[in-house]
Amino acid sequence: MTGPVAITVRPAEDDDASRIADVFGGYVLASIATFVEDPPSEATWRERIAAARERKLPFLVADLPAGHPNAPRGGLRVAGFAVCAQFRPHAAYRYTVEDSVYIAPEATGAGLGGRLLTTLVDDLAHTDVRQVVAVIATLPDARHDTPSIVLHRRLGFDVVGRMPAVGYKQGQWVDTVIMQKDLRPGT
């Protein structure tokens, strides 16, 4: 008897830039999940992949192989991605990164977010990074946590703040919830 077909999480490659641009572009144009208002180009994503590689920071993609229940017939290359970047440009922040996780709409519910963020945090544990920060958009009157807040909390991130009405997108004011995970507690 064959078990479930596994999700593949791997480092992003230059050839993934087009699909990453497509996935992220959907969020830019149709959601408040990012405050970016113009989708970055494929070339920009190639540069970001190279920059992550140069800084020895993880930039990961998840593939759904053919046969996975959430995958189209031929599988789905780059069904989601996770990346981190320096939290702020100042040198004092050099040990702190901000994570980002995006899943293609057709691949939600497959567990990709958890796999990507877990792998990202595990990979960061082998670097000089000490703190991982997530800045998560949410509506001011939301009665429930967003899936991103739930995911981060499940992986040990703590809510450390909320900034009300700091973004304006799609005709509405948007809050951000700041979450943080200490990769080296007590040191």
C-alpha positions as CSV (number, residue, x, y, z in Angstrom):
1,M,0.0,0.0,0.0
2,T,1.3,3.4,-0.9
3,G,1.2,6.3,1.6
4,P,0.4,9.9,0.8
5,V,2.5,11.7,-1.8
6,A,4.9,14.0,0.0
7,I,5.2,17.8,-0.5
8,T,8.7,18.7,-1.6
9,V,10.3,21.8,0.1
10,R,13.5,22.9,-1.6
11,P,15.7,26.0,-2.1
12,A,14.4,28.3,-4.8
13,E,16.1,28.3,-8.1
14,D,16.4,31.0,-10.7
15,D,13.9,29.2,-12.9
16,D,11.3,29.5,-10.1
17,A,11.2,33.3,-10.3
18,S,8.3,33.4,-12.9
19,R,6.0,31.3,-10.8
20,I,7.0,33.1,-7.6
21,A,6.1,36.4,-9.3
22,D,2.7,34.9,-10.3
23,V,1.9,33.6,-6.9
24,F,2.9,36.8,-5.1
25,G,1.3,39.0,-7.8
26,G,-2.1,37.5,-7.0
27,Y,-1.7,38.6,-3.4
28,V,-0.6,42.1,-4.4
29,L,-3.6,42.6,-6.7
30,A,-6.3,40.9,-4.7
31,S,-5.6,40.9,-1.0
32,I,-4.4,42.9,2.0
33,A,-1.8,40.2,2.9
34,T,1.0,42.4,1.5
35,F,1.1,46.2,1.4
36,V,3.0,46.0,-1.9
37,E,0.9,47.6,-4.6
38,D,2.8,46.9,-7.8
39,P,3.7,43.2,-8.4
40,P,7.5,42.8,-8.5
41,S,8.8,41.4,-11.9
42,E,10.3,38.1,-12.5
43,A,13.7,39.8,-12.7
44,T,13.2,41.3,-9.3
45,W,12.4,37.8,-7.9
46,R,15.6,36.4,-9.5
47,E,17.5,39.2,-7.8
48,R,15.9,38.3,-4.4
49,I,16.7,34.6,-4.9
50,A,20.3,35.5,-5.6
51,A,20.5,37.9,-2.6
52,A,19.2,35.3,-0.3
53,R,21.7,32.8,-1.6
54,E,24.5,35.4,-1.1
55,R,23.4,36.2,2.4
56,K,23.1,32.4,3.1
57,L,19.4,32.9,4.1
58,P,16.7,30.5,3.1
59,F,14.4,31.1,0.2
60,L,12.3,28.1,-0.1
61,V,9.6,26.8,-2.5
62,A,7.1,23.9,-2.1
63,D,6.2,21.7,-4.9
64,L,3.1,19.4,-5.0
65,P,3.9,16.3,-7.0
66,A,1.5,14.6,-9.3
67,G,-0.7,12.3,-7.2
68,H,-0.9,14.7,-4.2
69,P,-4.6,15.3,-3.4
70,N,-4.3,19.1,-3.8
71,A,-2.2,19.0,-7.0
72,P,-3.4,19.3,-10.5
73,R,-2.9,16.2,-12.7
74,G,0.7,16.9,-13.6
75,G,1.7,18.3,-10.1
76,L,2.4,21.9,-9.2
77,R,5.8,23.4,-9.2
78,V,6.1,26.3,-6.8
79,A,2.8,25.9,-5.0
80,G,4.1,28.3,-2.4
81,F,7.2,29.9,-1.1
82,A,8.8,31.2,2.1
83,V,11.6,33.8,2.3
84,C,13.2,36.0,4.8
85,A,15.0,39.3,4.6
86,Q,16.8,41.5,7.0
87,F,14.1,43.1,9.3
88,R,15.4,46.7,9.0
89,P,18.4,48.1,7.0
90,H,20.4,49.2,10.0
91,A,23.4,47.1,11.0
92,A,22.1,46.6,14.5
93,Y,19.3,44.5,13.0
94,R,21.7,42.1,11.2
95,Y,20.7,39.2,13.4
96,T,16.9,39.7,12.9
97,V,14.9,38.7,9.8
98,E,11.3,39.1,8.7
99,D,9.7,36.0,7.2
100,S,7.1,35.9,4.4
101,V,5.1,32.9,3.4
102,Y,2.7,32.8,0.4
103,I,0.7,29.9,-1.0
104,A,-0.9,29.7,-4.4
105,P,-4.7,29.9,-4.1
106,E,-5.1,26.5,-5.8
107,A,-2.8,24.9,-3.2
108,T,-4.2,26.2,0.1
109,G,-5.2,23.6,2.6
110,A,-2.4,21.2,1.7
111,G,-0.2,22.0,4.7
112,L,2.3,24.0,2.6
113,G,2.4,27.0,4.9
114,G,3.4,24.8,7.9
115,R,6.0,22.9,6.0
116,L,7.5,26.0,4.5
117,L,7.7,28.0,7.7
118,T,8.9,25.0,9.7
119,T,11.7,24.4,7.2
120,L,12.5,28.1,7.1
121,V,12.9,28.4,10.9
122,D,14.9,25.1,11.0
123,D,17.2,26.4,8.3
124,L,17.6,29.8,10.2
125,A,18.7,27.9,13.3
126,H,21.9,27.0,11.4
127,T,22.7,30.7,10.7
128,D,23.7,33.7,12.9
129,V,20.0,34.8,12.9
130,R,18.6,35.1,16.4
131,Q,15.1,36.6,15.9
132,V,12.4,36.0,13.3
133,V,9.7,38.6,13.0
134,A,6.4,38.3,11.1
135,V,4.4,41.4,10.2
136,I,0.9,40.1,9.4
137,A,-1.9,42.2,8.0
138,T,-5.3,42.0,9.5
139,L,-8.5,43.9,9.4
140,P,-9.2,46.1,12.5
141,D,-12.4,44.4,13.5
142,A,-11.5,40.9,12.6
143,R,-13.1,38.5,15.0
144,H,-10.8,35.6,14.3
145,D,-7.0,35.4,13.8
146,T,-5.9,35.1,10.2
147,P,-4.5,31.8,9.0
148,S,-1.0,33.4,9.0
149,I,-1.4,34.4,12.7
150,V,-2.6,30.8,13.5
151,L,0.3,29.3,11.6
152,H,2.9,31.5,13.3
153,R,1.5,30.9,16.8
154,R,1.5,27.1,16.1
155,L,5.2,27.3,15.4
156,G,6.1,29.2,18.6
157,F,5.8,32.8,17.5
158,D,4.5,35.2,20.1
159,V,2.3,38.3,19.4
160,V,4.5,41.2,20.5
161,G,2.4,44.1,19.2
162,R,-0.3,45.4,17.0
163,M,-0.1,48.6,14.9
164,P,-3.6,49.9,14.1
165,A,-4.5,51.4,10.8
166,V,-0.9,51.6,9.5
167,G,-1.8,50.5,5.9
168,Y,-4.5,51.5,3.5
169,K,-5.2,49.0,0.8
170,Q,-8.2,48.1,-1.3
171,G,-10.2,51.0,0.1
172,Q,-9.8,50.1,3.8
173,W,-7.5,50.7,6.7
174,V,-5.4,47.7,7.7
175,D,-3.7,46.8,11.0
176,T,-0.6,44.7,11.4
177,V,0.1,42.2,14.1
178,I,3.8,41.8,14.9
179,M,4.9,38.3,15.9
180,Q,8.3,37.2,17.0
181,K,10.2,33.9,17.6
182,D,13.5,33.8,19.5
183,L,15.7,31.2,17.9
184,R,18.2,31.2,20.8
185,P,16.1,31.8,24.0
186,G,18.1,32.4,27.1
187,T,21.4,33.2,25.3
